[in-house]
Amino acid sequence: MQIDQPKPSLTPIANSWVTYPKPNPEAKLRLFCFHYAGGGAAIFRSWIDSLPSTVEICPIELP
């Protein structure tokens, strides 16, 4: 029986405002993304698979 793996969550690590849903130490570019007023870092979830593997998405979750 195969179990589908859940998509990476955008839960902050160690109380950090920067989330790393799909860490990529080999990325050539790290893109820090700020959401609109009243939004959240989850709006960037669809960007993860849309950009090339050379780009690491780092959504910022503001308080």
mmCIF file as gemmi writes it, N, C-alpha and C atoms, coordinates in Angstrom:
data_model
loop_
_atom_site.group_PDB
_atom_site.id
_atom_site.type_symbol
_atom_site.label_atom_id
_atom_site.label_alt_id
_atom_site.label_comp_id
_atom_site.label_asym_id
_atom_site.label_entity_id
_atom_site.label_seq_id
_atom_site.pdbx_PDB_ins_code
_atom_site.Cartn_x
_atom_site.Cartn_y
_atom_site.Cartn_z
_atom_site.occupancy
_atom_site.B_iso_or_equiv
_atom_site.pdbx_formal_charge
_atom_site.auth_seq_id
_atom_site.auth_asym_id
_atom_site.pdbx_PDB_model_num
ATOM 1 N N . MET Axp A 1 ? 0.842 -1.173 0 1 0 ? 1 A 1
ATOM 2 C CA . MET Axp A 1 ? 0 0 0 1 0 ? 1 A 1
ATOM 3 C C . MET Axp A 1 ? 0.886 1.234 0 1 0 ? 1 A 1
ATOM 4 N N . GLN Axp A 2 ? 0.62 2.14 -0.923 1 0 ? 2 A 1
ATOM 5 C CA . GLN Axp A 2 ? 1.414 3.358 -1.013 1 0 ? 2 A 1
ATOM 6 C C . GLN Axp A 2 ? 0.632 4.511 -0.399 1 0 ? 2 A 1
ATOM 7 N N . ILE Axp A 3 ? 1.322 5.298 0.404 1 0 ? 3 A 1
ATOM 8 C CA . ILE Axp A 3 ? 0.693 6.451 1.05 1 0 ? 3 A 1
ATOM 9 C C . ILE Axp A 3 ? 1.225 7.711 0.392 1 0 ? 3 A 1
ATOM 10 N N . ASP Axp A 4 ? 0.324 8.588 -0.037 1 0 ? 4 A 1
ATOM 11 C CA . ASP Axp A 4 ? 0.745 9.849 -0.638 1 0 ? 4 A 1
ATOM 12 C C . ASP Axp A 4 ? 1.361 10.742 0.422 1 0 ? 4 A 1
ATOM 13 N N . GLN Axp A 5 ? 2.47 11.349 0.07 1 0 ? 5 A 1
ATOM 14 C CA . GLN Axp A 5 ? 3.13 12.279 0.979 1 0 ? 5 A 1
ATOM 15 C C . GLN Axp A 5 ? 2.402 13.619 0.925 1 0 ? 5 A 1
ATOM 16 N N . PRO Axp A 6 ? 2.168 14.247 2.083 1 0 ? 6 A 1
ATOM 17 C CA . PRO Axp A 6 ? 1.51 15.555 2.073 1 0 ? 6 A 1
ATOM 18 C C . PRO Axp A 6 ? 2.443 16.614 1.497 1 0 ? 6 A 1
ATOM 19 N N . LYS Axp A 7 ? 1.861 17.667 0.953 1 0 ? 7 A 1
ATOM 20 C CA . LYS Axp A 7 ? 2.671 18.783 0.462 1 0 ? 7 A 1
ATOM 21 C C . LYS Axp A 7 ? 3.348 19.435 1.657 1 0 ? 7 A 1
ATOM 22 N N . PRO Axp A 8 ? 4.523 20.012 1.433 1 0 ? 8 A 1
ATOM 23 C CA . PRO Axp A 8 ? 5.209 20.672 2.545 1 0 ? 8 A 1
ATOM 24 C C . PRO Axp A 8 ? 4.333 21.782 3.116 1 0 ? 8 A 1
ATOM 25 N N . SER Axp A 9 ? 4.339 21.924 4.414 1 0 ? 9 A 1
ATOM 26 C CA . SER Axp A 9 ? 3.553 22.984 5.035 1 0 ? 9 A 1
ATOM 27 C C . SER Axp A 9 ? 4.387 24.25 5.092 1 0 ? 9 A 1
ATOM 28 N N . LEU Axp A 10 ? 3.737 25.339 5.347 1 0 ? 10 A 1
ATOM 29 C CA . LEU Axp A 10 ? 4.429 26.613 5.468 1 0 ? 10 A 1
ATOM 30 C C . LEU Axp A 10 ? 4.531 27.022 6.93 1 0 ? 10 A 1
ATOM 31 N N . THR Axp A 11 ? 4.612 26.047 7.808 1 0 ? 11 A 1
ATOM 32 C CA . THR Axp A 11 ? 4.723 26.315 9.23 1 0 ? 11 A 1
ATOM 33 C C . THR Axp A 11 ? 6.112 26.862 9.546 1 0 ? 11 A 1
ATOM 34 N N . PRO Axp A 12 ? 6.178 27.992 10.252 1 0 ? 12 A 1
ATOM 35 C CA . PRO Axp A 12 ? 7.488 28.55 10.596 1 0 ? 12 A 1
ATOM 36 C C . PRO Axp A 12 ? 8.304 27.581 11.445 1 0 ? 12 A 1
ATOM 37 N N . ILE Axp A 13 ? 9.607 27.599 11.269 1 0 ? 13 A 1
ATOM 38 C CA . ILE Axp A 13 ? 10.525 26.755 12.02 1 0 ? 13 A 1
ATOM 39 C C . ILE Axp A 13 ? 11.174 27.586 13.12 1 0 ? 13 A 1
ATOM 40 N N . ALA Axp A 14 ? 11.13 27.105 14.352 1 0 ? 14 A 1
ATOM 41 C CA . ALA Axp A 14 ? 11.785 27.742 15.498 1 0 ? 14 A 1
ATOM 42 C C . ALA Axp A 14 ? 11.375 29.206 15.646 1 0 ? 14 A 1
ATOM 43 N N . ASN Axp A 15 ? 10.079 29.483 15.556 1 0 ? 15 A 1
ATOM 44 C CA . ASN Axp A 15 ? 9.551 30.833 15.734 1 0 ? 15 A 1
ATOM 45 C C . ASN Axp A 15 ? 10.124 31.836 14.747 1 0 ? 15 A 1
ATOM 46 N N . SER Axp A 16 ? 10.519 31.381 13.606 1 0 ? 16 A 1
ATOM 47 C CA . SER Axp A 16 ? 11.087 32.245 12.577 1 0 ? 16 A 1
ATOM 48 C C . SER Axp A 16 ? 9.978 32.819 11.707 1 0 ? 16 A 1
ATOM 49 N N . TRP Axp A 17 ? 10.168 34.031 11.223 1 0 ? 17 A 1
ATOM 50 C CA . TRP Axp A 17 ? 9.213 34.627 10.289 1 0 ? 17 A 1
ATOM 51 C C . TRP Axp A 17 ? 9.436 34.096 8.887 1 0 ? 17 A 1
ATOM 52 N N . VAL Axp A 18 ? 10.625 33.567 8.63 1 0 ? 18 A 1
ATOM 53 C CA . VAL Axp A 18 ? 10.94 33.023 7.312 1 0 ? 18 A 1
ATOM 54 C C . VAL Axp A 18 ? 10.616 31.536 7.322 1 0 ? 18 A 1
ATOM 55 N N . THR Axp A 19 ? 9.809 31.107 6.362 1 0 ? 19 A 1
ATOM 56 C CA . THR Axp A 19 ? 9.461 29.692 6.276 1 0 ? 19 A 1
ATOM 57 C C . THR Axp A 19 ? 10.214 29.055 5.11 1 0 ? 19 A 1
ATOM 58 N N . TYR Axp A 20 ? 10.549 27.799 5.254 1 0 ? 20 A 1
ATOM 59 C CA . TYR Axp A 20 ? 11.255 27.055 4.214 1 0 ? 20 A 1
ATOM 60 C C . TYR Axp A 20 ? 10.445 25.813 3.874 1 0 ? 20 A 1
ATOM 61 N N . PRO Axp A 21 ? 9.399 25.963 3.034 1 0 ? 21 A 1
ATOM 62 C CA . PRO Axp A 21 ? 8.549 24.817 2.728 1 0 ? 21 A 1
ATOM 63 C C . PRO Axp A 21 ? 9.261 23.717 1.951 1 0 ? 21 A 1
ATOM 64 N N . LYS Axp A 22 ? 10.284 24.068 1.198 1 0 ? 22 A 1
ATOM 65 C CA . LYS Axp A 22 ? 11.019 23.082 0.404 1 0 ? 22 A 1
ATOM 66 C C . LYS Axp A 22 ? 12.486 23.537 0.35 1 0 ? 22 A 1
ATOM 67 N N . PRO Axp A 23 ? 13.238 23.321 1.434 1 0 ? 23 A 1
ATOM 68 C CA . PRO Axp A 23 ? 14.63 23.782 1.471 1 0 ? 23 A 1
ATOM 69 C C . PRO Axp A 23 ? 15.443 23.231 0.298 1 0 ? 23 A 1
ATOM 70 N N . ASN Axp A 24 ? 16.263 24.092 -0.271 1 0 ? 24 A 1
ATOM 71 C CA . ASN Axp A 24 ? 17.079 23.7 -1.417 1 0 ? 24 A 1
ATOM 72 C C . ASN Axp A 24 ? 18.465 24.326 -1.274 1 0 ? 24 A 1
ATOM 73 N N . PRO Axp A 25 ? 19.399 23.639 -0.642 1 0 ? 25 A 1
ATOM 74 C CA . PRO Axp A 25 ? 20.737 24.203 -0.443 1 0 ? 25 A 1
ATOM 75 C C . PRO Axp A 25 ? 21.495 24.412 -1.748 1 0 ? 25 A 1
ATOM 76 N N . GLU Axp A 26 ? 21.049 23.787 -2.84 1 0 ? 26 A 1
ATOM 77 C CA . GLU Axp A 26 ? 21.716 23.934 -4.14 1 0 ? 26 A 1
ATOM 78 C C . GLU Axp A 26 ? 21.135 25.075 -4.98 1 0 ? 26 A 1
ATOM 79 N N . ALA Axp A 27 ? 20.141 25.792 -4.458 1 0 ? 27 A 1
ATOM 80 C CA . ALA Axp A 27 ? 19.507 26.869 -5.223 1 0 ? 27 A 1
ATOM 81 C C . ALA Axp A 27 ? 20.497 27.993 -5.515 1 0 ? 27 A 1
ATOM 82 N N . LYS Axp A 28 ? 20.358 28.578 -6.675 1 0 ? 28 A 1
ATOM 83 C CA . LYS Axp A 28 ? 21.212 29.696 -7.057 1 0 ? 28 A 1
ATOM 84 C C . LYS Axp A 28 ? 20.583 31.028 -6.658 1 0 ? 28 A 1
ATOM 85 N N . LEU Axp A 29 ? 19.284 31.003 -6.37 1 0 ? 29 A 1
ATOM 86 C CA . LEU Axp A 29 ? 18.553 32.21 -6.003 1 0 ? 29 A 1
ATOM 87 C C . LEU Axp A 29 ? 17.592 31.885 -4.871 1 0 ? 29 A 1
ATOM 88 N N . ARG Axp A 30 ? 17.573 32.713 -3.86 1 0 ? 30 A 1
ATOM 89 C CA . ARG Axp A 30 ? 16.624 32.567 -2.757 1 0 ? 30 A 1
ATOM 90 C C . ARG Axp A 30 ? 15.668 33.754 -2.84 1 0 ? 30 A 1
ATOM 91 N N . LEU Axp A 31 ? 14.383 33.47 -3.073 1 0 ? 31 A 1
ATOM 92 C CA . LEU Axp A 31 ? 13.376 34.499 -3.269 1 0 ? 31 A 1
ATOM 93 C C . LEU Axp A 31 ? 12.567 34.673 -1.984 1 0 ? 31 A 1
ATOM 94 N N . PHE Axp A 32 ? 12.709 35.842 -1.345 1 0 ? 32 A 1
ATOM 95 C CA . PHE Axp A 32 ? 11.959 36.153 -0.135 1 0 ? 32 A 1
ATOM 96 C C . PHE Axp A 32 ? 10.66 36.831 -0.553 1 0 ? 32 A 1
ATOM 97 N N . CYS Axp A 33 ? 9.524 36.266 -0.126 1 0 ? 33 A 1
ATOM 98 C CA . CYS Axp A 33 ? 8.208 36.722 -0.567 1 0 ? 33 A 1
ATOM 99 C C . CYS Axp A 33 ? 7.415 37.282 0.608 1 0 ? 33 A 1
ATOM 100 N N . PHE Axp A 34 ? 6.902 38.503 0.434 1 0 ? 34 A 1
ATOM 101 C CA . PHE Axp A 34 ? 6.087 39.159 1.456 1 0 ? 34 A 1
ATOM 102 C C . PHE Axp A 34 ? 4.639 39.182 0.987 1 0 ? 34 A 1
ATOM 103 N N . HIS Axp A 35 ? 3.729 38.72 1.834 1 0 ? 35 A 1
ATOM 104 C CA . HIS Axp A 35 ? 2.313 38.688 1.47 1 0 ? 35 A 1
ATOM 105 C C . HIS Axp A 35 ? 1.683 40.073 1.617 1 0 ? 35 A 1
ATOM 106 N N . TYR Axp A 36 ? 0.511 40.21 1.035 1 0 ? 36 A 1
ATOM 107 C CA . TYR Axp A 36 ? -0.247 41.459 1.121 1 0 ? 36 A 1
ATOM 108 C C . TYR Axp A 36 ? -0.84 41.622 2.523 1 0 ? 36 A 1
ATOM 109 N N . ALA Axp A 37 ? -1.282 42.834 2.862 1 0 ? 37 A 1
ATOM 110 C CA . ALA Axp A 37 ? -1.864 43.105 4.178 1 0 ? 37 A 1
ATOM 111 C C . ALA Axp A 37 ? -3.06 42.19 4.414 1 0 ? 37 A 1
ATOM 112 N N . GLY Axp A 38 ? -3.058 41.515 5.535 1 0 ? 38 A 1
ATOM 113 C CA . GLY Axp A 38 ? -4.144 40.615 5.89 1 0 ? 38 A 1
ATOM 114 C C . GLY Axp A 38 ? -3.983 39.212 5.321 1 0 ? 38 A 1
ATOM 115 N N . GLY Axp A 39 ? -2.962 38.995 4.514 1 0 ? 39 A 1
ATOM 116 C CA . GLY Axp A 39 ? -2.727 37.683 3.909 1 0 ? 39 A 1
ATOM 117 C C . GLY Axp A 39 ? -1.786 36.844 4.756 1 0 ? 39 A 1
ATOM 118 N N . GLY Axp A 40 ? -1.316 35.776 4.192 1 0 ? 40 A 1
ATOM 119 C CA . GLY Axp A 40 ? -0.389 34.891 4.886 1 0 ? 40 A 1
ATOM 120 C C . GLY Axp A 40 ? 0.586 34.264 3.904 1 0 ? 40 A 1
ATOM 121 N N . ALA Axp A 41 ? 1.611 33.642 4.438 1 0 ? 41 A 1
ATOM 122 C CA . ALA Axp A 41 ? 2.658 33.038 3.617 1 0 ? 41 A 1
ATOM 123 C C . ALA Axp A 41 ? 2.133 31.911 2.733 1 0 ? 41 A 1
ATOM 124 N N . ALA Axp A 42 ? 0.996 31.348 3.062 1 0 ? 42 A 1
ATOM 125 C CA . ALA Axp A 42 ? 0.451 30.226 2.288 1 0 ? 42 A 1
ATOM 126 C C . ALA Axp A 42 ? 0.099 30.608 0.849 1 0 ? 42 A 1
ATOM 127 N N . ILE Axp A 43 ? -0.053 31.898 0.562 1 0 ? 43 A 1
ATOM 128 C CA . ILE Axp A 43 ? -0.4 32.291 -0.811 1 0 ? 43 A 1
ATOM 129 C C . ILE Axp A 43 ? 0.712 31.951 -1.797 1 0 ? 43 A 1
ATOM 130 N N . PHE Axp A 44 ? 1.911 31.697 -1.301 1 0 ? 44 A 1
ATOM 131 C CA . PHE Axp A 44 ? 3.039 31.376 -2.172 1 0 ? 44 A 1
ATOM 132 C C . PHE Axp A 44 ? 3.212 29.869 -2.383 1 0 ? 44 A 1
ATOM 133 N N . ARG Axp A 45 ? 2.333 29.074 -1.814 1 0 ? 45 A 1
ATOM 134 C CA . ARG Axp A 45 ? 2.442 27.61 -1.909 1 0 ? 45 A 1
ATOM 135 C C . ARG Axp A 45 ? 2.491 27.137 -3.365 1 0 ? 45 A 1
ATOM 136 N N . SER Axp A 46 ? 1.673 27.721 -4.216 1 0 ? 46 A 1
ATOM 137 C CA . SER Axp A 46 ? 1.639 27.283 -5.617 1 0 ? 46 A 1
ATOM 138 C C . SER Axp A 46 ? 2.905 27.666 -6.378 1 0 ? 46 A 1
ATOM 139 N N . TRP Axp A 47 ? 3.657 28.61 -5.873 1 0 ? 47 A 1
ATOM 140 C CA . TRP Axp A 47 ? 4.892 29.038 -6.538 1 0 ? 47 A 1
ATOM 141 C C . TRP Axp A 47 ? 5.973 27.969 -6.442 1 0 ? 47 A 1
ATOM 142 N N . ILE Axp A 48 ? 5.934 27.15 -5.405 1 0 ? 48 A 1
ATOM 143 C CA . ILE Axp A 48 ? 6.999 26.18 -5.135 1 0 ? 48 A 1
ATOM 144 C C . ILE Axp A 48 ? 7.249 25.277 -6.341 1 0 ? 48 A 1
ATOM 145 N N . ASP Axp A 49 ? 6.194 24.736 -6.916 1 0 ? 49 A 1
ATOM 146 C CA . ASP Axp A 49 ? 6.346 23.818 -8.046 1 0 ? 49 A 1
ATOM 147 C C . ASP Axp A 49 ? 6.357 24.531 -9.393 1 0 ? 49 A 1
ATOM 148 N N . SER Axp A 50 ? 6.041 25.831 -9.401 1 0 ? 50 A 1
ATOM 149 C CA . SER Axp A 50 ? 5.985 26.582 -10.652 1 0 ? 50 A 1
ATOM 150 C C . SER Axp A 50 ? 7.334 27.15 -11.077 1 0 ? 50 A 1
ATOM 151 N N . LEU Axp A 51 ? 8.237 27.326 -10.133 1 0 ? 51 A 1
ATOM 152 C CA . LEU Axp A 51 ? 9.541 27.916 -10.437 1 0 ? 51 A 1
ATOM 153 C C . LEU Axp A 51 ? 10.59 26.827 -10.63 1 0 ? 51 A 1
ATOM 154 N N . PRO Axp A 52 ? 11.666 27.142 -11.336 1 0 ? 52 A 1
ATOM 155 C CA . PRO Axp A 52 ? 12.718 26.137 -11.546 1 0 ? 52 A 1
ATOM 156 C C . PRO Axp A 52 ? 13.398 25.741 -10.24 1 0 ? 52 A 1
ATOM 157 N N . SER Axp A 53 ? 14.061 24.609 -10.25 1 0 ? 53 A 1
ATOM 158 C CA . SER Axp A 53 ? 14.713 24.099 -9.039 1 0 ? 53 A 1
ATOM 159 C C . SER Axp A 53 ? 15.88 24.966 -8.589 1 0 ? 53 A 1
ATOM 160 N N . THR Axp A 54 ? 16.304 25.889 -9.422 1 0 ? 54 A 1
ATOM 161 C CA . THR Axp A 54 ? 17.4 26.789 -9.041 1 0 ? 54 A 1
ATOM 162 C C . THR Axp A 54 ? 16.924 27.932 -8.157 1 0 ? 54 A 1
ATOM 163 N N . VAL Axp A 55 ? 15.599 28.019 -7.936 1 0 ? 55 A 1
ATOM 164 C CA . VAL Axp A 55 ? 15.018 29.082 -7.109 1 0 ? 55 A 1
ATOM 165 C C . VAL Axp A 55 ? 14.41 28.464 -5.857 1 0 ? 55 A 1
ATOM 166 N N . GLU Axp A 56 ? 14.799 28.985 -4.694 1 0 ? 56 A 1
ATOM 167 C CA . GLU Axp A 56 ? 14.216 28.547 -3.42 1 0 ? 56 A 1
ATOM 168 C C . GLU Axp A 56 ? 13.251 29.626 -2.94 1 0 ? 56 A 1
ATOM 169 N N . ILE Axp A 57 ? 12.004 29.247 -2.701 1 0 ? 57 A 1
ATOM 170 C CA . ILE Axp A 57 ? 10.99 30.177 -2.217 1 0 ? 57 A 1
ATOM 171 C C . ILE Axp A 57 ? 11.071 30.248 -0.699 1 0 ? 57 A 1
ATOM 172 N N . CYS Axp A 58 ? 11.126 31.47 -0.152 1 0 ? 58 A 1
ATOM 173 C CA . CYS Axp A 58 ? 11.18 31.686 1.297 1 0 ? 58 A 1
ATOM 174 C C . CYS Axp A 58 ? 10.081 32.671 1.68 1 0 ? 58 A 1
ATOM 175 N N . PRO Axp A 59 ? 8.857 32.193 1.878 1 0 ? 59 A 1
ATOM 176 C CA . PRO Axp A 59 ? 7.778 33.093 2.269 1 0 ? 59 A 1
ATOM 177 C C . PRO Axp A 59 ? 8.021 33.671 3.666 1 0 ? 59 A 1
ATOM 178 N N . ILE Axp A 60 ? 7.686 34.935 3.836 1 0 ? 60 A 1
ATOM 179 C CA . ILE Axp A 60 ? 7.817 35.609 5.122 1 0 ? 60 A 1
ATOM 180 C C . ILE Axp A 60 ? 6.435 35.64 5.767 1 0 ? 60 A 1
ATOM 181 N N . GLU Axp A 61 ? 6.316 35.117 6.981 1 0 ? 61 A 1
ATOM 182 C CA . GLU Axp A 61 ? 5.048 35.125 7.725 1 0 ? 61 A 1
ATOM 183 C C . GLU Axp A 61 ? 5.13 36.238 8.759 1 0 ? 61 A 1
ATOM 184 N N . LEU Axp A 62 ? 4.477 37.363 8.453 1 0 ? 62 A 1
ATOM 185 C CA . LEU Axp A 62 ? 4.504 38.504 9.366 1 0 ? 62 A 1
ATOM 186 C C . LEU Axp A 62 ? 3.51 38.289 10.506 1 0 ? 62 A 1
ATOM 187 N N . PRO Axp A 63 ? 3.806 38.862 11.66 1 0 ? 63 A 1
ATOM 188 C CA . PRO Axp A 63 ? 2.898 38.685 12.81 1 0 ? 63 A 1
ATOM 189 C C . PRO Axp A 63 ? 1.595 39.438 12.629 1 0 ? 63 A 1
